[in-house]
Amino acid sequence: MSVVIKSVIQGSDADNAGIKAGDELISVNGHGIEDVLDYMFYIAVDKVSLTVRRDGRQLRRVIEKSEYDDIGLEFDTFLMDKKRSCSNNCIFCFIDQMPKGMRETLYFKDDDARLSFLQGNYVTLTNLDDKDIERIIKMRLNINVSVHTTNPELRCKMMHNRFAGEKLKYLKMLTDSGIELNCQIVCCPGINDGKELQRTLDDLAAMMPNIQSAAVVPVGVTKYRQGLYPLEIFNKDTARAVIEIIEGVQAKCLEKYGRRMVFASDEFYVTAGLELPDADYYEDYPQYENGVGLMRSLEDEVDDALSQTDINKTNRKVSLVTGTLAGDFHKKLTKKISERIEGFQCNVYPIVNNFFGETITVAGLITGGDLISQLKGKDLGDELIIPKVMLKADEDIFLDDVTLDEARKALDIKITPVSNDGFDYVDALLGVYE
């Protein structure tokens, strides 16, 4: 396989070696290149031999550099290949529960092990074969795996893929080879909770220490499930039962390995009506991106920020929005600020998710339309603070394609997105901007 070089960074090692845009990269140090993983792996040496094709002729260029330095080649796509899409039809898939008419990229089901290594995406392993696993082991690629259950028959049922069960063998092959895995379990009441969850966590614990962590997250159920597998959402009792199972496995892992391995997402604690654990419980927050410890981390950082701020008095009045799950939590945080800063006022508005349905309670799935319709005519004060997760990662646009500017105009107020960082949170609420 050859890959066309889109551009060469001016002044880079490749540029100095005479590599040009439009050249076809054939091999690196004699190895064929299928995608970005091959490319990154084989250039990570101090002497790189490139074979390229130009105008029908093969040319060889040698570059000497520091081992992990880039050489300056750019390609049409980040992966140098197309993304691998998901081959499953999971009963809990959120994409299958979305309404029609949203932007096309939201419907793409990614299941690409390369993106797992490079960007932290979770993969099911179902579209990999032995050759792919051998490459992961050879390249020492630590990846993230969507496990859901270690019961082969149940995994086939949950993923609606007859190969899903047998692919569980790759978990042991990877961990036996020293590959470190982070895992996630989308937990569905009555399906893979209870005894099945116990089995799954026990099986993962048996693969420690190379199972680094596992997150148990509750299934999300929208109002668009017509014709799909019937699913329930967690309630106080069933959420507490999940936490009890997790705590039992944690105790065994702590005794044997000195760390907990498995964690419940914040949503389980809120649903169960339980206090969030202390920061030490979350160790190094290995599942932060899966919603594990987000609230504890934010509250501790807010406390630190308040202890360090020089502001003691203000006449600032603002509003903050969030999903219904975290409404009381943010009221608690903003109360801390108002008690510490004389004159500070903040209205917290939990937004009901009418777009996806009221059972969707997280801030990251709030749309611009719901935001506008529920805040129209409300006392918003001087500024509206929104969680940055409501917006597309690389663009100021909500899930329903309403732009941030459109929301600002509709509500006639300054809107400031803020990350899940306690210092940024306090600065935004107090109007401290660099």
RODO-2510 file (C-alpha; in nm, 4 decimals, decimal comma):
residues 434
     n   res          X          Y          Z
     1     m     0,0000     0,0000     0,0000
     2     s     0,1191     0,3530    -0,0763
     3     v    -0,0041     0,6776     0,0745
     4     v     0,0043     1,0118    -0,1052
     5     i     0,1869     1,2845     0,0879
     6     k    -0,0414     1,5873     0,1014
     7     s     0,2176     1,8376     0,2193
     8     v     0,5622     1,8670     0,3718
     9     i     0,6256     2,1069     0,6573
    10     q     0,8699     2,3720     0,5483
    11     g     1,2100     2,3352     0,7138
    12     s     1,1309     1,9859     0,8484
    13     d     1,3618     1,6850     0,8160
    14     a     1,1504     1,5512     0,5292
    15     d     1,1647     1,8888     0,3512
    16     n     1,5417     1,9045     0,3932
    17     a     1,5665     1,5497     0,2549
    18     g     1,3858     1,6540    -0,0624
    19     i     1,0499     1,4864    -0,0027
    20     k     0,7732     1,6728    -0,1897
    21     a     0,3960     1,7038    -0,1724
    22     g     0,2422     1,4535    -0,4141
    23     d     0,5084     1,1891    -0,3547
    24     e     0,3682     0,8457    -0,2679
    25     l     0,5107     0,6998     0,0510
    26     i     0,5806     0,3306    -0,0145
    27     s     0,7799     0,2193     0,2885
    28     v     0,9640     0,3300     0,6018
    29     n     1,2820     0,1359     0,6812
    30     g     1,1602    -0,1340     0,4452
    31     h     0,8177    -0,1700     0,6098
    32     g     0,4975    -0,1104     0,4172
    33     i     0,2676     0,1545     0,5611
    34     e    -0,1036     0,0790     0,6009
    35     d    -0,2014     0,3641     0,8279
    36     v    -0,0845     0,6192     1,0846
    37     l     0,0077     0,3559     1,3443
    38     d     0,2577     0,1908     1,1090
    39     y     0,3927     0,5327     1,0141
    40     m     0,4354     0,6515     1,3745
    41     f     0,5858     0,3202     1,4857
    42     y     0,8451     0,2912     1,2105
    43     i     0,9639     0,6544     1,2153
    44     a     1,0292     0,6344     1,5927
    45     v     1,3986     0,5623     1,5377
    46     d     1,7014     0,7853     1,4922
    47     k     1,7665     0,6843     1,1305
    48     v     1,4718     0,6697     0,8903
    49     s     1,4906     0,5381     0,5350
    50     l     1,1948     0,6525     0,3231
    51     t     1,1022     0,5024    -0,0113
    52     v     0,8717     0,7225    -0,2187
    53     r     0,7360     0,7126    -0,5728
    54     r     0,7584     1,0275    -0,7867
    55     d     0,6627     1,0429    -1,1530
    56     g     0,6767     0,6645    -1,1774
    57     r     1,0261     0,6412    -1,0244
    58     q     1,1140     0,5121    -0,6781
    59     l     1,3404     0,7328    -0,4682
    60     r     1,5091     0,6573    -0,1369
    61     r     1,5863     0,9282     0,1187
    62     v     1,7568     0,8832     0,4576
    63     i     1,6829     1,1078     0,7558
    64     e     1,8823     1,1164     1,0781
    65     k     1,7031     1,2655     1,3785
    66     s     1,6247     1,2250     1,7457
    67     e     1,4325     0,9011     1,8016
    68     y     1,0822     1,0387     1,8677
    69     d     1,0948     1,3537     1,6529
    70     d     0,8391     1,3919     1,3751
    71     i     0,9773     1,4209     1,0238
    72     g     0,7214     1,6654     0,8837
    73     l     0,4922     1,4719     0,6498
    74     e     0,1184     1,5426     0,6337
    75     f    -0,1523     1,3271     0,4750
    76     d    -0,5120     1,3692     0,3575
    77     t    -0,6567     1,2161     0,6748
    78     f    -0,5300     1,1890     1,0293
    79     l    -0,5406     0,8076     1,0110
    80     m    -0,3972     0,7936     0,6566
    81     d    -0,7020     0,5723     0,6051
    82     k    -1,0790     0,5725     0,6615
    83     k    -1,2186     0,5357     1,0135
    84     r    -1,3442     0,1882     1,0998
    85     s    -1,7141     0,1926     1,1735
    86     c    -1,8911    -0,0243     1,4269
    87     s    -2,0102    -0,3673     1,3115
    88     n    -2,2433    -0,4125     1,6092
    89     n    -2,6069    -0,3266     1,6643
    90     c    -2,5979    -0,2827     2,0411
    91     i    -2,9320    -0,2827     2,2196
    92     f    -2,8242     0,0277     2,4148
    93     c    -2,6607     0,2247     2,1317
    94     f    -2,7304     0,5941     2,1831
    95     i    -2,6938     0,6755     1,8139
    96     d    -2,9850     0,4458     1,7296
    97     q    -3,1964     0,6513     1,9710
    98     m    -3,1349     0,9881     1,8082
    99     p    -3,3974     1,1662     1,6001
   100     k    -3,3559     1,2065     1,2269
   101     g    -3,2334     1,5272     1,0710
   102     m    -2,9278     1,5978     1,2843
   103     r    -2,5859     1,6645     1,1300
   104     e    -2,4461     1,3593     0,9539
   105     t    -2,1332     1,3215     1,1670
   106     l    -2,3435     1,2507     1,4773
   107     y    -2,4672     0,9239     1,3260
   108     f    -2,1220     0,7744     1,2602
   109     k    -2,0495     0,4769     1,4865
   110     d    -1,6763     0,4665     1,5475
   111     d    -1,5115     0,1404     1,6548
   112     d    -1,1491     0,2000     1,5604
   113     a    -0,8634     0,0621     1,7716
   114     r    -0,6264     0,3184     1,6229
   115     l    -0,8389     0,6011     1,7603
   116     s    -0,8512     0,4185     2,0917
   117     f    -0,4733     0,4443     2,1200
   118     l    -0,4430     0,7931     1,9721
   119     q    -0,7488     0,9658     2,1189
   120     g    -0,8808     0,7441     2,3965
   121     n    -1,1906     0,6155     2,2142
   122     y    -1,3461     0,2907     2,3366
   123     v    -1,3618    -0,0106     2,1049
   124     t    -1,5503    -0,3395     2,1249
   125     l    -1,2784    -0,5549     1,9559
   126     t    -1,5453    -0,7117     1,7321
   127     n    -1,3999    -0,5838     1,4047
   128     l    -1,0448    -0,6943     1,4897
   129     d    -0,8786    -1,0218     1,3944
   130     d    -0,5702    -1,2058     1,5186
   131     k    -0,3447    -1,0011     1,2903
   132     d    -0,4770    -0,6767     1,4380
   133     i    -0,4177    -0,8043     1,7916
   134     e    -0,0644    -0,9130     1,7005
   135     r     0,0050    -0,5622     1,5716
   136     i    -0,1312    -0,4020     1,8891
   137     i     0,0967    -0,6270     2,0951
   138     k     0,3982    -0,5652     1,8714
   139     m     0,3533    -0,1879     1,8896
   140     r     0,2715    -0,1928     2,2638
   141     l    -0,0505     0,0017     2,2138
   142     n    -0,2516     0,0542     2,5312
   143     i    -0,6193     0,0803     2,4353
   144     n    -0,9659     0,1287     2,5823
   145     v    -1,2217    -0,1507     2,5505
   146     s    -1,6001    -0,1517     2,5717
   147     v    -1,6577    -0,4826     2,7502
   148     h    -2,0180    -0,4573     2,8796
   149     t    -2,0181    -0,8220     2,9870
   150     t    -1,7764    -1,1148     2,9941
   151     n    -2,0594    -1,3630     2,9429
   152     p    -2,0065    -1,4631     2,5755
   153     e    -2,3716    -1,5434     2,5053
   154     l    -2,4962    -1,2269     2,6713
   155     r    -2,2370    -1,0166     2,4889
   156     c    -2,3610    -1,1520     2,1550
   157     k    -2,7163    -1,0624     2,2565
   158     m    -2,6297    -0,7142     2,3823
   159     m    -2,4214    -0,6276     2,0761
   160     h    -2,6384    -0,8172     1,8322
   161     n    -2,3198    -0,9594     1,6834
   162     r    -2,2588    -1,3359     1,6752
   163     f    -1,8814    -1,2823     1,7000
   164     a    -1,8947    -1,0531     2,0053
   165     g    -1,8567    -1,3398     2,2542
   166     e    -1,5590    -1,5099     2,0964
   167     k    -1,3744    -1,1764     2,0668
   168     l    -1,3503    -1,1694     2,4463
   169     k    -1,0455    -1,3942     2,4035
   170     y    -0,8571    -1,0858     2,2914
   171     l    -0,8842    -0,9331     2,6380
   172     k    -0,6730    -1,2125     2,7843
   173     m    -0,4333    -1,2179     2,4890
   174     l    -0,3691    -0,8465     2,5321
   175     t    -0,3337    -0,8462     2,9096
   176     d    -0,1171    -1,1609     2,9057
   177     s     0,1143    -0,9732     2,6678
   178     g     0,1438    -0,6786     2,9055
   179     i    -0,0899    -0,4445     2,7177
   180     e    -0,2660    -0,2101     2,9588
   181     l    -0,6413    -0,1731     2,9120
   182     n    -0,9045     0,0651     3,0428
   183     c    -1,2524    -0,0812     3,0187
   184     q    -1,6087     0,0402     3,0297
   185     i    -1,9395    -0,1299     3,0986
   186     v    -2,2648     0,0275     2,9856
   187     c    -2,4945    -0,1168     3,2490
   188     c    -2,8565    -0,1949     3,1638
   189     p    -3,1045    -0,2813     3,4419
   190     g    -3,2157    -0,6436     3,4300
   191     i    -2,9650    -0,7324     3,1578
   192     n    -2,6001    -0,7007     3,2622
   193     d    -2,6351    -0,5779     3,6196
   194     g    -2,6718    -0,7996     3,9284
   195     k    -2,5035    -1,1402     3,8951
   196     e    -2,3877    -1,0615     3,5421
   197     l    -2,2125    -0,7431     3,6576
   198     q    -2,0526    -0,9378     3,9415
   199     r    -1,9236    -1,1960     3,6940
   200     t    -1,7864    -0,9313     3,4592
   201     l    -1,6038    -0,7394     3,7302
   202     d    -1,4616    -1,0579     3,8821
   203     d    -1,3343    -1,1634     3,5391
   204     l    -1,1717    -0,8233     3,4800
   205     a    -1,0181    -0,8241     3,8278
   206     a    -0,8585    -1,1599     3,7437
   207     m    -0,6742    -0,9873     3,4569
   208     m    -0,5129    -0,7290     3,6823
   209     p    -0,2648    -0,5648     3,6993
   210     n    -0,2914    -0,5006     3,3246
   211     i    -0,6578    -0,4080     3,3480
   212     q    -0,5852    -0,0552     3,4636
   213     s    -0,9410     0,0546     3,5343
   214     a    -1,3046    -0,0087     3,4528
   215     a    -1,5967     0,2346     3,4550
   216     v    -1,9559     0,1267     3,5018
   217     v    -2,1908     0,3809     3,3436
   218     p    -2,5715     0,3694     3,3270
   219     v    -2,7487     0,3229     2,9960
   220     g    -2,8978     0,6357     2,8438
   221     v    -3,2565     0,6011     2,7189
   222     t    -3,4098     0,8669     2,4949
   223     k    -3,7705     0,9060     2,3836
   224     y    -3,6777     0,7800     2,0351
   225     r    -3,6763     0,4053     2,1024
   226     q    -3,9661     0,2971     1,8838
   227     g    -3,8908    -0,0491     1,7474
   228     l    -3,5792    -0,0918     1,9616
   229     y    -3,5053    -0,3340     2,2438
   230     p    -3,7047    -0,2348     2,5552
   231     l    -3,4761    -0,0804     2,8166
   232     e    -3,5322     0,0596     3,1635
   233     i    -3,3383     0,3302     3,3445
   234     f    -3,1848     0,2989     3,6893
   235     n    -3,3738     0,4072     3,9992
   236     k    -3,2548     0,4658     4,3553
   237     d    -3,2623     0,0994     4,4554
   238     t    -3,1070    -0,0476     4,1410
   239     a    -2,8366     0,2205     4,1370
   240     r    -2,7479     0,1379     4,4975
   241     a    -2,7282    -0,2302     4,4088
   242     v    -2,4737    -0,1548     4,1349
   243     i    -2,2616     0,0522     4,3723
   244     e    -2,2717    -0,2271     4,6316
   245     i    -2,1377    -0,4792     4,3781
   246     i    -1,8647    -0,2382     4,2694
   247     e    -1,7569    -0,1679     4,6267
   248     g    -1,7275    -0,5408     4,6942
   249     v    -1,4927    -0,5881     4,3968
   250     q    -1,2975    -0,2765     4,4929
   251     a    -1,2285    -0,4192     4,8380
   252     k    -1,0788    -0,7368     4,6863
   253     c    -0,8689    -0,5413     4,4351
   254     l    -0,7416    -0,3048     4,7049
   255     e    -0,6317    -0,5962     4,9195
   256     k    -0,4545    -0,7767     4,6367
   257     y    -0,3234    -0,4959     4,4131
   258     g    -0,3467    -0,1792     4,6201
   259     r    -0,5944    -0,0101     4,3884
   260     r    -0,9661    -0,0301     4,3238
   261     m    -0,9739    -0,0920     3,9459
   262     v    -1,3502    -0,0394     3,9023
   263     f    -1,5571     0,2745     3,9600
   264     a    -1,9191     0,3792     3,9217
   265     s    -1,9917     0,6960     3,7283
   266     d    -2,1146     1,0014     3,9186
   267     e    -2,4638     0,9454     3,7781
   268     f    -2,5019     0,6291     3,9849
   269     y    -2,4296     0,8156     4,3090
   270     v    -2,6716     1,0970     4,2278
   271     t    -2,9452     0,8519     4,1256
   272     a    -2,8847     0,6446     4,4395
   273     g    -2,9033     0,9554     4,6586
   274     l    -2,5569     0,8869     4,8014
   275     e    -2,2755     1,1274     4,8837
   276     l    -1,9884     1,1373     4,6362
   277     p    -1,6723     0,9653     4,7599
   278     d    -1,3663     1,1708     4,8578
   279     a    -1,0900     1,2445     4,6068
   280     d    -0,8634     0,9674     4,7404
   281     y    -1,1286     0,7137     4,6422
   282     y    -1,0824     0,8007     4,2745
   283     e    -0,7056     0,7426     4,2938
   284     d    -0,5685     0,9226     3,9835
   285     y    -0,9108     0,9673     3,8187
   286     p    -0,8399     0,7055     3,5474
   287     q    -1,1992     0,7158     3,4222
   288     y    -1,2539     1,0921     3,4403
   289     e    -1,3610     1,1115     3,0746
   290     n    -1,6283     0,8499     3,1468
   291     g    -1,7944     1,0714     3,4068
   292     v    -1,6213     0,9081     3,7028
   293     g    -1,5193     1,1641     3,9643
   294     l    -1,6089     1,4726     3,7592
   295     m    -1,8192     1,6170     4,0392
   296     r    -1,5721     1,5412     4,3171
   297     s    -1,2856     1,6885     4,1176
   298     l    -1,4834     2,0036     4,0348
   299     e    -1,5981     2,0604     4,3937
   300     d    -1,2460     2,0192     4,5333
   301     e    -1,1063     2,2589     4,2735
   302     v    -1,3779     2,5140     4,3495
   303     d    -1,2824     2,4933     4,7177
   304     d    -0,9161     2,5484     4,6259
   305     a    -1,0014     2,8379     4,3964
   306     l    -1,2103     3,0081     4,6644
   307     s    -0,9328     2,9699     4,9198
   308     q    -0,6913     3,1467     4,6818
   309     t    -0,9029     3,4246     4,5324
   310     d    -0,8340     3,7871     4,6335
   311     i    -1,1938     3,8842     4,5610
   312     n    -1,3980     3,9391     4,8743
   313     k    -1,6817     4,1558     4,7457
   314     t    -1,8679     4,2044     4,4173
   315     n    -2,1995     4,3219     4,2812
   316     r    -2,2033     4,0536     4,0130
   317     k    -2,5224     3,8615     3,9334
   318     v    -2,5060     3,5724     3,6859
   319     s    -2,6860     3,2553     3,5850
   320     l    -2,5544     2,9057     3,5304
   321     v    -2,7209     2,6189     3,3443
   322     t    -2,6698     2,2462     3,3671
   323     g    -2,8614     1,9229     3,3138
   324     t    -3,1187     1,8106     3,5678
   325     l    -2,8780     1,5475     3,7064
   326     a    -2,6360     1,8072     3,8445
   327     g    -2,8782     2,0870     3,9335
   328     d    -2,8539     2,0448     4,3117
   329     f    -2,4792     1,9932     4,2881
   330     h    -2,4240     2,3280     4,1141
   331     k    -2,6588     2,5015     4,3560
   332     k    -2,4312     2,3719     4,6309
   333     l    -2,1189     2,5029     4,4558
   334     t    -2,2615     2,8458     4,3785
   335     k    -2,3844     2,8743     4,7363
   336     k    -2,0259     2,8207     4,8521
   337     i    -1,9180     3,1089     4,6301
   338     s    -2,1944     3,3400     4,7508
   339     e    -2,1049     3,2619     5,1123
   340     r    -1,7400     3,3388     5,0450
   341     i    -1,7847     3,6453     4,8186
   342     e    -2,0067     3,9229     4,9547
   343     g    -2,2632     4,0464     4,7017
   344     f    -2,2273     3,7551     4,4568
   345     q    -2,5549     3,6143     4,3229
   346     c    -2,6123     3,3195     4,0912
   347     n    -2,9288     3,1581     3,9613
   348     v    -2,8842     2,7925     3,8680
   349     y    -3,1225     2,6699     3,5980
   350     p    -3,1345     2,2918     3,5388
   351     i    -3,2497     2,2437     3,1788
   352     v    -3,5037     1,9683     3,1127
   353     n    -3,4061     1,7733     2,8023
   354     n    -3,7179     1,7995     2,5870
   355     f    -3,5164     1,7245     2,2739
   356     f    -3,4040     1,3719     2,3704
   357     g    -3,6527     1,3186     2,6515
   358     e    -3,6570     1,3911     3,0240
   359     t    -3,4711     1,0680     3,1048
   360     i    -3,1577     1,2253     2,9540
   361     t    -3,0235     1,4349     3,2386
   362     v    -2,6599     1,5185     3,1597
   363     a    -2,5418     1,8649     3,0576
   364     g    -2,3521     1,7460     2,7497
   365     l    -2,6753     1,6509     2,5703
   366     i    -2,8610     1,9792     2,6227
   367     t    -2,9532     2,1461     2,2943
   368     g    -2,9554     2,5129     2,2040
   369     g    -3,3289     2,4979     2,1423
   370     d    -3,4041     2,3688     2,4929
   371     l    -3,1656     2,6231     2,6408
   372     i    -3,3352     2,9152     2,4673
   373     s    -3,6951     2,8033     2,5215
   374     q    -3,6474     2,7413     2,8954
   375     l    -3,4522     3,0596     2,9690
   376     k    -3,6648     3,3054     2,7722
   377     g    -3,7966     3,5685     3,0087
   378     k    -3,5914     3,4424     3,3052
   379     d    -3,3786     3,6694     3,5218
   380     l    -3,0341     3,5843     3,3859
   381     g    -2,8396     3,8702     3,5430
   382     d    -2,5232     4,0032     3,3794
   383     e    -2,4030     3,6865     3,2105
   384     l    -2,5005     3,3258     3,1401
   385     i    -2,2454     3,0514     3,2133
   386     i    -2,2845     2,7200     3,0314
   387     p    -2,0784     2,3979     3,0493
   388     k    -1,8438     2,3752     2,7529
   389     v    -1,9551     2,0138     2,6962
   390     m    -2,2836     2,1477     2,5559
   391     l    -2,0908     2,2597     2,2468
   392     k    -1,9162     2,0701     1,9700
   393     a    -1,5506     2,0175     2,0599
   394     d    -1,4093     2,2261     1,7758
   395     e    -1,6959     2,4667     1,7092
   396     d    -1,9399     2,6903     1,8996
   397     i    -2,2469     2,4909     1,8029
   398     f    -2,4993     2,2865     2,0031
   399     l    -2,6181     1,9356     1,9134
   400     d    -2,9207     2,0722     1,7285
   401     d    -2,6991     2,3033     1,5163
   402     v    -2,8053     2,6169     1,7046
   403     t    -2,4933     2,8325     1,7257
   404     l    -2,3670     3,0050     2,0365
   405     d    -2,4194     3,3418     1,8678
   406     e    -2,7809     3,2528     1,7906
   407     a    -2,8373     3,1636     2,1558
   408     r    -2,6775     3,4911     2,2647
   409     k    -2,9025     3,6919     2,0350
   410     a    -3,2171     3,5003     2,1320
   411     l    -3,1555     3,5517     2,5045
   412     d    -2,9942     3,8955     2,4659
   413     i    -2,7127     3,8136     2,7034
   414     k    -2,3433     3,7337     2,7041
   415     i    -2,2933     3,3553     2,7173
   416     t    -1,9639     3,2095     2,8384
   417     p    -1,8790     2,8385     2,8063
   418     v    -1,6686     2,7007     3,0930
   419     s    -1,4753     2,3754     3,1231
   420     n    -1,5068     2,1274     3,4095
   421     d    -1,2234     2,2964     3,5946
   422     g    -1,2880     2,4517     3,9347
   423     f    -1,0573     2,7476     3,8828
   424     d    -1,2095     2,8301     3,5420
   425     y    -1,5541     2,7798     3,6937
   426     v    -1,4951     3,0307     3,9748
   427     d    -1,3251     3,2789     3,7417
   428     a    -1,6154     3,2650     3,4963
   429     l    -1,8773     3,3108     3,7664
   430     l    -1,6861     3,6029     3,9183
   431     g    -1,6106     3,7586     3,5785
   432     v    -1,2346     3,7194     3,6008
   433     y    -1,0963     3,6997     3,2464
   434     e    -0,7391     3,7162     3,1289
***
